[in-house]
Structures are given as C-alpha cells and as structure tokens.
Amino acid sequence: MIDLDIDIPDWALPLYDEEYTYCCLYGGRSSAKSYTVADFFIISTFMHKDTGFLCCRQVQKSIEKSAHSLMVHRIKEHKLEEYFNITQRDITNLRTNSQVHYLGLERNPENVKSIPNLGYLWIEEADTISSYSWEL
C-alpha cells in the first residue's frame, strides 16, 4: 500500500465510515466540499478493487464542466499521477482497476445503470437534481 498523505477535515470523517450509506455535505461556496469529496474518491480508489465511482450532476454540458478537472488537479497536487491512467473521459487507478466516471443526468439518467460495479456516487449540486433522476 502506498502512503497517502492527504489531510482529511474532521467534518469529512463520516465519508470514510462504512456504517453510513448516504452522506450529505452542506456548506456555502469555498467550504471545500468538492475538494474533500475528490480526495475521498482518490483515497477510496486505492481501498476498493474493480469499483465504479460516479460523479454526476443534472446538467453537464461537457467533461470540462464536470468534476473531472478537479479530480485531475487533486491527483497532481498530491503527486499521485503515476498511480492513475487519466483520459479525457475518466480516471482509472492502475493498482486496483477502480474507475471514476462522469455523467450528466438531464439527457439520459438511465446511463447510471450501465456503470459497472458502481460503488460510490457523488452528486454535485444535488439541489438541481430532478425528481425523476432521484427516483431512478
């Protein structure tokens, strides 16, 4: 196992407690929610083999408008590039084969069902998610 020297704020520790099925993070702008969840995904890809990680939002016009650029930024900031295959569409942990995917729910929310071995879901701007997407 590699030594991941990533600071985890105390308020984010429930993310790592497998007792919880759902965690909702509240806070205003600049509260580090997205950075903290990106770090959680990075750490978790090392802890789970062949697991799908999905970051979605209701409207995602392009991959550049998704959390992908934040994930790439955090991987580089933590100097972990050698452990990941980063493409324009997704990120794969080379040690565990866990993959991070991105999806806009507005056009085709059924695509969530096609993510193999989906274990973790990060919903950005959850207040904008349609009731149909939530039900699905």
MIVO-447781 format. One record per residue: residue number from 1; residue in one letter; z, x, y of N, C-alpha, C in turn. Coordinates in nm, 3 decimals. Layout:
k;r;nZ;nX;nY;caZ;caX;caY;cZ;cX;cY
NUM;a;Z;X;Y;Z;X;Y;Z;X;Y
...
***
This chain:
k;r;nZ;nX;nY;caZ;caX;caY;cZ;cX;cY
1;m;0.000;0.084;-0.119;0.000;0.000;0.000;0.000;0.088;0.124
2;i;-0.066;0.045;0.225;-0.070;0.120;0.349;0.047;0.077;0.439
3;d;0.082;0.163;0.531;0.189;0.133;0.625;0.128;0.065;0.747
4;l;0.154;-0.064;0.761;0.103;-0.138;0.875;0.211;-0.140;0.983
5;d;0.189;-0.063;1.087;0.286;-0.054;1.195;0.249;-0.154;1.304
6;i;0.273;-0.282;1.272;0.238;-0.390;1.364;0.367;-0.463;1.400
7;d;0.397;-0.470;1.529;0.516;-0.541;1.575;0.497;-0.691;1.560
8;i;0.599;-0.754;1.503;0.597;-0.899;1.486;0.708;-0.958;1.572
9;p;0.673;-1.042;1.669;0.779;-1.102;1.751;0.869;-1.192;1.664
10;d;0.996;-1.199;1.700;1.091;-1.281;1.623;1.044;-1.425;1.608
11;w;0.985;-1.481;1.713;0.943;-1.621;1.708;0.830;-1.644;1.606
12;a;0.762;-1.536;1.565;0.650;-1.548;1.471;0.690;-1.526;1.326
13;l;0.814;-1.491;1.300;0.857;-1.463;1.163;0.835;-1.581;1.067
14;p;0.848;-1.708;1.110;0.820;-1.818;1.017;0.678;-1.816;0.959
15;l;0.583;-1.753;1.029;0.448;-1.742;0.974;0.448;-1.668;0.841
16;y;0.539;-1.575;0.824;0.544;-1.491;0.705;0.634;-1.548;0.596
17;d;0.699;-1.658;0.624;0.789;-1.722;0.529;0.709;-1.823;0.448
18;e;0.686;-1.793;0.322;0.601;-1.880;0.239;0.667;-2.014;0.208
19;e;0.789;-2.035;0.257;0.856;-2.163;0.241;0.784;-2.272;0.320
20;y;0.718;-2.230;0.429;0.652;-2.326;0.518;0.504;-2.342;0.480
21;t;0.460;-2.468;0.479;0.320;-2.496;0.456;0.242;-2.496;0.586
22;y;0.305;-2.543;0.693;0.241;-2.552;0.823;0.329;-2.486;0.928
23;c;0.267;-2.417;1.021;0.337;-2.361;1.137;0.255;-2.395;1.260
24;c;0.320;-2.452;1.359;0.254;-2.482;1.486;0.315;-2.393;1.592
25;l;0.230;-2.325;1.665;0.277;-2.238;1.771;0.249;-2.305;1.905
26;y;0.352;-2.313;1.986;0.341;-2.375;2.117;0.364;-2.269;2.224
27;g;0.302;-2.290;2.338;0.323;-2.198;2.448;0.206;-2.206;2.544
28;g;0.226;-2.154;2.660;0.121;-2.156;2.761;0.027;-2.039;2.746
29;r;-0.058;-2.027;2.843;-0.150;-1.913;2.846;-0.070;-1.784;2.852
30;s;-0.124;-1.680;2.795;-0.061;-1.547;2.795;0.069;-1.543;2.717
31;s;0.085;-1.633;2.620;0.207;-1.631;2.539;0.187;-1.553;2.409
32;a;0.071;-1.493;2.390;0.039;-1.405;2.277;0.024;-1.479;2.145
33;k;0.002;-1.610;2.148;-0.015;-1.685;2.023;-0.135;-1.636;1.944
34;s;-0.250;-1.627;2.006;-0.372;-1.587;1.934;-0.361;-1.444;1.883
35;y;-0.307;-1.355;1.963;-0.289;-1.216;1.919;-0.196;-1.211;1.798
36;t;-0.090;-1.289;1.802;0.008;-1.289;1.694;-0.051;-1.345;1.566
37;v;-0.131;-1.450;1.577;-0.194;-1.508;1.457;-0.302;-1.414;1.405
38;a;-0.376;-1.349;1.493;-0.474;-1.250;1.448;-0.405;-1.139;1.370
39;d;-0.293;-1.091;1.419;-0.217;-0.988;1.347;-0.166;-1.041;1.213
40;f;-0.121;-1.166;1.212;-0.077;-1.229;1.087;-0.191;-1.232;0.984
41;f;-0.310;-1.270;1.028;-0.425;-1.271;0.937;-0.455;-1.130;0.886
42;i;-0.452;-1.032;0.975;-0.480;-0.893;0.935;-0.380;-0.848;0.829
43;i;-0.252;-0.868;0.856;-0.148;-0.828;0.761;-0.164;-0.905;0.630
44;s;-0.188;-1.034;0.639;-0.197;-1.119;0.520;-0.315;-1.085;0.431
45;t;-0.424;-1.034;0.490;-0.537;-0.996;0.405;-0.500;-0.882;0.311
46;f;-0.401;-0.803;0.348;-0.353;-0.696;0.259;-0.260;-0.750;0.151
47;m;-0.199;-0.864;0.175;-0.099;-0.919;0.085;-0.157;-1.015;-0.019
48;h;-0.280;-1.060;0.002;-0.340;-1.160;-0.086;-0.480;-1.117;-0.129
49;k;-0.502;-1.112;-0.258;-0.630;-1.070;-0.314;-0.725;-1.190;-0.323
50;d;-0.852;-1.167;-0.290;-0.957;-1.268;-0.301;-0.922;-1.401;-0.235
51;t;-0.864;-1.394;-0.117;-0.820;-1.515;-0.046;-0.909;-1.538;0.075
52;g;-0.941;-1.665;0.100;-1.017;-1.702;0.218;-0.926;-1.734;0.335
53;f;-0.958;-1.679;0.450;-0.887;-1.705;0.574;-0.988;-1.767;0.668
54;l;-0.955;-1.881;0.726;-1.049;-1.952;0.812;-0.988;-1.974;0.949
55;c;-1.063;-1.937;1.052;-1.027;-1.967;1.189;-1.129;-2.068;1.240
56;c;-1.079;-2.183;1.282;-1.173;-2.284;1.330;-1.126;-2.345;1.461
57;r;-1.218;-2.412;1.524;-1.192;-2.487;1.647;-1.288;-2.603;1.646
58;q;-1.266;-2.703;1.729;-1.353;-2.820;1.727;-1.496;-2.782;1.768
59;v;-1.510;-2.713;1.879;-1.642;-2.672;1.926;-1.648;-2.520;1.928
60;q;-1.743;-2.467;1.854;-1.766;-2.323;1.853;-1.915;-2.301;1.871
61;k;-1.954;-2.271;1.992;-2.096;-2.258;2.022;-2.155;-2.130;1.968
62;s;-2.073;-2.027;1.952;-2.123;-1.900;1.899;-2.007;-1.822;1.840
63;i;-2.038;-1.724;1.758;-1.935;-1.640;1.698;-1.861;-1.563;1.807
64;e;-1.930;-1.533;1.918;-1.866;-1.461;2.028;-1.758;-1.545;2.094
65;k;-1.770;-1.677;2.083;-1.670;-1.768;2.141;-1.561;-1.803;2.040
66;s;-1.561;-1.737;1.927;-1.460;-1.763;1.825;-1.351;-1.656;1.833
67;a;-1.260;-1.660;1.739;-1.154;-1.560;1.733;-1.204;-1.430;1.670
68;h;-1.330;-1.425;1.632;-1.385;-1.305;1.567;-1.368;-1.182;1.654
69;s;-1.403;-1.192;1.780;-1.392;-1.074;1.867;-1.247;-1.032;1.883
70;l;-1.154;-1.126;1.885;-1.012;-1.092;1.892;-0.968;-1.021;1.764
71;m;-1.011;-1.070;1.649;-0.976;-1.006;1.522;-1.028;-0.862;1.519
72;v;-1.152;-0.843;1.558;-1.211;-0.709;1.560;-1.133;-0.620;1.656
73;h;-1.100;-0.672;1.772;-1.024;-0.596;1.871;-0.889;-0.553;1.813
74;r;-0.819;-0.644;1.746;-0.687;-0.612;1.691;-0.698;-0.511;1.576
75;i;-0.799;-0.523;1.492;-0.819;-0.426;1.384;-0.839;-0.287;1.443
76;k;-0.922;-0.278;1.546;-0.947;-0.148;1.609;-0.823;-0.097;1.681
77;e;-0.751;-0.185;1.747;-0.630;-0.144;1.819;-0.525;-0.088;1.723
78;h;-0.517;-0.146;1.603;-0.421;-0.099;1.502;-0.478;0.016;1.418
79;k;-0.600;0.060;1.452;-0.666;0.171;1.381;-0.680;0.144;1.232
80;l;-0.728;0.026;1.199;-0.744;-0.016;1.060;-0.889;-0.036;1.019
81;e;-0.984;0.013;1.098;-1.126;-0.011;1.072;-1.169;0.033;0.933
82;e;-1.110;0.140;0.881;-1.153;0.193;0.751;-1.122;0.097;0.636
83;y;-1.035;0.000;0.659;-0.995;-0.092;0.554;-1.074;-0.223;0.556
84;f;-1.163;-0.239;0.653;-1.235;-0.364;0.670;-1.386;-0.344;0.681
85;n;-1.460;-0.437;0.626;-1.603;-0.446;0.650;-1.619;-0.558;0.753
86;i;-1.662;-0.519;0.871;-1.676;-0.614;0.981;-1.824;-0.639;1.004
87;t;-1.866;-0.764;0.988;-2.003;-0.802;1.017;-2.003;-0.894;1.139
88;q;-2.120;-0.939;1.177;-2.129;-1.030;1.292;-2.073;-1.168;1.259
89;r;-2.055;-1.200;1.129;-2.014;-1.335;1.090;-1.875;-1.343;1.028
90;d;-1.828;-1.236;0.966;-1.697;-1.241;0.902;-1.637;-1.102;0.886
91;i;-1.517;-1.098;0.832;-1.444;-0.974;0.811;-1.390;-0.975;0.669
92;t;-1.410;-0.864;0.597;-1.361;-0.854;0.460;-1.268;-0.735;0.448
93;n;-1.150;-0.759;0.389;-1.058;-0.650;0.359;-1.112;-0.578;0.236
94;l;-1.142;-0.450;0.248;-1.205;-0.374;0.140;-1.111;-0.348;0.023
95;r;-0.981;-0.354;0.046;-0.884;-0.332;-0.062;-0.859;-0.457;-0.146
96;t;-0.862;-0.574;-0.082;-0.824;-0.697;-0.152;-0.937;-0.798;-0.167
97;n;-1.047;-0.773;-0.101;-1.161;-0.865;-0.100;-1.128;-0.999;-0.035
98;s;-1.022;-1.005;0.043;-0.994;-1.126;0.119;-1.086;-1.128;0.240
99;q;-1.131;-1.250;0.276;-1.231;-1.263;0.381;-1.184;-1.357;0.491
100;v;-1.217;-1.321;0.615;-1.189;-1.405;0.731;-1.321;-1.467;0.775
101;h;-1.322;-1.600;0.785;-1.441;-1.676;0.825;-1.410;-1.755;0.952
102;y;-1.514;-1.805;1.018;-1.502;-1.879;1.143;-1.589;-2.003;1.134
103;l;-1.540;-2.113;1.192;-1.613;-2.239;1.179;-1.585;-2.331;1.296
104;g;-1.690;-2.391;1.349;-1.677;-2.499;1.446;-1.680;-2.630;1.370
105;l;-1.585;-2.718;1.396;-1.572;-2.842;1.319;-1.656;-2.957;1.371
106;e;-1.699;-2.952;1.494;-1.769;-3.065;1.554;-1.898;-3.103;1.479
107;r;-1.978;-3.005;1.446;-2.108;-3.034;1.385;-2.100;-3.069;1.237
108;n;-2.017;-2.998;1.162;-2.012;-3.023;1.019;-1.875;-2.985;0.961
109;p;-1.774;-3.070;0.982;-1.641;-3.035;0.934;-1.631;-3.024;0.782
110;e;-1.727;-3.081;0.711;-1.727;-3.072;0.564;-1.744;-2.928;0.515
111;n;-1.794;-2.838;0.602;-1.812;-2.699;0.562;-1.681;-2.630;0.526
112;v;-1.569;-2.686;0.571;-1.439;-2.629;0.534;-1.426;-2.626;0.383
113;k;-1.479;-2.727;0.317;-1.468;-2.738;0.171;-1.544;-2.628;0.099
114;s;-1.637;-2.563;0.166;-1.719;-2.462;0.100;-1.661;-2.321;0.111
115;i;-1.548;-2.306;0.179;-1.485;-2.174;0.191;-1.414;-2.143;0.059
116;p;-1.457;-2.038;-0.012;-1.396;-2.009;-0.143;-1.252;-1.959;-0.130
117;n;-1.167;-2.009;-0.219;-1.026;-1.965;-0.227;-0.954;-1.972;-0.094
118;l;-0.980;-2.078;-0.018;-0.918;-2.092;0.114;-0.767;-2.099;0.100
119;g;-0.699;-2.003;0.160;-0.554;-1.998;0.152;-0.485;-2.016;0.286
120;y;-0.557;-1.981;0.395;-0.497;-1.985;0.527;-0.595;-2.042;0.628
121;l;-0.544;-2.127;0.714;-0.626;-2.192;0.816;-0.560;-2.172;0.952
122;w;-0.635;-2.121;1.046;-0.591;-2.101;1.184;-0.675;-2.194;1.269
123;i;-0.611;-2.287;1.335;-0.683;-2.381;1.420;-0.655;-2.345;1.565
124;e;-0.757;-2.298;1.633;-0.748;-2.266;1.775;-0.762;-2.395;1.855
125;e;-0.684;-2.406;1.960;-0.691;-2.522;2.048;-0.684;-2.652;1.967
126;a;-0.579;-2.664;1.889;-0.563;-2.776;1.797;-0.562;-2.911;1.868
127;d;-0.523;-2.912;1.994;-0.520;-3.039;2.067;-0.658;-3.099;2.088
128;t;-0.764;-3.021;2.066;-0.900;-3.072;2.084;-0.964;-3.118;1.952
129;i;-0.893;-3.101;1.840;-0.949;-3.137;1.709;-0.960;-3.288;1.696
130;s;-1.076;-3.338;1.651;-1.096;-3.481;1.635;-1.011;-3.535;1.520
131;s;-0.985;-3.664;1.523;-0.906;-3.726;1.415;-0.981;-3.714;1.281
132;y;-1.113;-3.722;1.284;-1.190;-3.706;1.160;-1.170;-3.566;1.101
133;s;-1.175;-3.464;1.185;-1.155;-3.327;1.137;-1.015;-3.309;1.081
134;w;-0.915;-3.367;1.147;-0.777;-3.358;1.096;-0.766;-3.425;0.960
135;e;-0.824;-3.543;0.945;-0.815;-3.615;0.817;-0.883;-3.536;0.705
136;l;-0.997;-3.479;0.736;-1.072;-3.402;0.636;-0.992;-3.281;0.593
***
